[in-house]
């Protein structure tokens, strides 16, 4: 007679081992949330990228983290907030780099000093790189492009109302009252009876 109590199978190491954990398989929900919080905390308090953070022991790969972001909109929202905080850090670093004058001059060998062009160029590169990253992470706050949002304040009830409004402006346009050349008004198509 066979034993009615079945012994659970031991999973193969490839399913539960370190490699499987790195690939995000079989991570308990509480541990997963802890990892997400730790990664987002690192992002928001440092200028390290996701690949660098996820390369640390005990962390999932960046690919796994991206899958977690795609699977949960709330995690995606938290990630975006962390990246905006990181953009703020980048701008603070830009200020620190620009204000640091320690290596701007070097001895010239004749008892004087000369400008250290290499250090200045390197500092400029560091500032420019952080500027581009900040613009990408928070374009509304740090981008060069003006974001213009237009909102319609008037809605015309019909073509008839539009014609009435145009009739009030037409004499000004045709007579050059607005400083425009005469005859700039074109005829509108006949009104439909809608």
C-alpha positions in Angstrom: 0.0 0.0 0.0 1.3 3.4 -1.0 1.7 6.3 1.5 -1.4 8.6 1.1 0.6 11.6 2.2 2.6 12.9 -0.7 5.9 14.4 0.0 6.3 17.8 -1.7 8.8 17.8 -4.6 11.9 19.8 -4.0 12.2 22.3 -6.8 15.1 22.2 -9.1 17.9 24.7 -8.1 17.4 26.5 -11.4 13.9 27.5 -10.3 14.8 28.7 -6.8 18.5 29.4 -6.9 20.3 32.8 -7.1 19.9 33.0 -10.9 16.2 32.5 -10.7 15.9 35.2 -7.9 17.9 37.6 -10.1 15.4 37.0 -12.9 12.6 37.9 -10.5 11.1 34.4 -10.2 9.8 33.3 -6.9 10.4 36.6 -5.1 7.9 36.8 -2.2 5.5 39.7 -2.4 6.8 41.3 0.8 10.4 41.0 -0.3 9.5 42.3 -3.8 8.0 45.4 -2.3 11.0 45.9 -0.1 13.3 45.6 -3.1 11.2 48.1 -5.1 11.2 50.6 -2.2 15.0 50.2 -1.8 15.6 50.7 -5.5 13.4 53.7 -5.7 15.0 55.1 -2.6 18.5 54.7 -4.2 17.2 56.4 -7.4 15.7 59.4 -5.6 18.7 60.0 -3.3 21.6 59.4 -5.8 22.5 60.1 -9.4 23.1 56.4 -10.1 21.3 54.7 -13.0 19.0 51.7 -12.7 21.6 49.3 -14.2 24.2 50.3 -11.7 21.8 50.0 -8.8 20.4 46.6 -9.9 23.9 45.2 -10.4 24.4 45.1 -6.7 24.1 41.7 -4.9 20.6 40.9 -3.7 18.9 43.2 -6.2 17.0 42.0 -9.2 18.3 42.8 -12.7 17.2 46.0 -14.4 15.1 43.9 -16.8 13.1 42.4 -13.9 12.6 45.8 -12.4 11.3 47.1 -15.7 8.9 44.1 -15.8 7.7 45.1 -12.3 7.1 48.7 -13.5 5.1 47.5 -16.5 3.0 45.2 -14.3 2.0 47.7 -11.6 1.0 51.3 -12.5 1.5 52.5 -8.9 5.1 51.3 -9.0 5.5 53.2 -12.3 4.1 56.4 -10.6 6.5 56.0 -7.7 9.4 55.4 -10.2 8.6 58.6 -12.1 8.5 60.6 -8.8 11.9 59.1 -7.9 13.3 60.2 -11.3 12.0 63.7 -10.8 13.8 63.8 -7.4 16.9 62.5 -9.1 16.7 65.4 -11.6 16.7 67.8 -8.7 19.9 66.2 -7.4 21.5 66.5 -10.9 20.8 70.2 -10.9 22.4 70.5 -7.4 25.4 68.7 -8.7 25.6 71.0 -11.7 25.8 74.0 -9.3 28.5 72.3 -7.2 30.6 71.4 -10.3 30.3 74.9 -11.7 31.2 76.5 -8.4 34.2 74.3 -7.8 37.4 76.2 -8.7 39.9 73.8 -7.2 41.5 72.6 -10.4 40.9 75.7 -12.6 44.5 76.8 -12.5 47.8 74.9 -12.4 51.4 76.0 -11.9 53.0 77.2 -15.2 56.6 76.2 -14.2 57.8 79.8 -14.1 56.4 80.5 -10.6 53.0 81.7 -11.9 49.8 79.9 -12.7 47.9 79.2 -15.9 44.4 78.1 -16.7 43.9 74.3 -16.6 41.9 73.9 -19.8 41.5 70.1 -19.4 39.9 70.5 -15.9 37.6 73.3 -17.2 36.6 71.3 -20.3 35.9 68.2 -18.1 33.8 70.3 -15.7 31.8 71.7 -18.6 31.2 68.1 -19.9 30.0 67.0 -16.5 27.6 69.9 -16.2 26.3 69.5 -19.8 25.7 65.8 -19.2 23.7 66.4 -16.1 21.8 69.2 -17.8 20.7 66.8 -20.6 19.7 64.1 -18.1 17.7 66.6 -16.0 15.9 67.9 -19.1 15.0 64.3 -20.0 13.9 63.3 -16.5 11.8 66.4 -15.8 11.2 68.3 -19.1 8.5 70.6 -17.8 10.8 71.8 -15.0 14.3 71.8 -16.7 13.7 71.6 -20.4 14.6 74.4 -22.8 11.4 74.1 -24.8 8.5 76.3 -23.6 5.5 74.1 -23.1 2.5 76.1 -24.2 -1.0 74.8 -23.4 -3.9 76.5 -25.1 -7.4 76.2 -23.9 -10.4 77.3 -26.0 -12.4 79.8 -24.0 -15.2 80.4 -26.5 -17.3 77.9 -28.3 -19.5 79.0 -31.1 -23.0 77.6 -31.0 -23.2 77.5 -34.8 -21.9 78.8 -38.0 -24.6 81.4 -37.8 -23.1 82.8 -34.6 -19.7 82.8 -36.2 -21.0 84.7 -39.2 -22.6 87.3 -36.8 -19.3 87.8 -35.0 -17.4 88.1 -38.3 -19.9 90.7 -39.5 -19.0 92.9 -36.6 -15.3 92.6 -37.4 -15.6 92.8 -41.2 -15.8 96.6 -41.5 -12.6 97.0 -39.5 -10.7 94.5 -41.6 -12.0 95.8 -45.0 -11.5 99.4 -44.1 -7.9 98.9 -42.9 -9.0 99.9 -39.4 -6.7 97.3 -37.9 -3.7 98.3 -40.0 -4.2 95.3 -42.4 -4.4 95.7 -46.1 -7.9 96.0 -47.5 -9.7 93.0 -48.8 -8.2 90.4 -46.4 -11.6 89.0 -45.5 -12.6 86.1 -47.7 -16.2 85.1 -48.1 -17.4 82.2 -46.0 -19.4 79.4 -47.7 -23.1 79.7 -47.5 -24.6 78.7 -44.1 -26.2 75.3 -43.9 -29.5 75.0 -42.2 -28.5 72.6 -39.5 
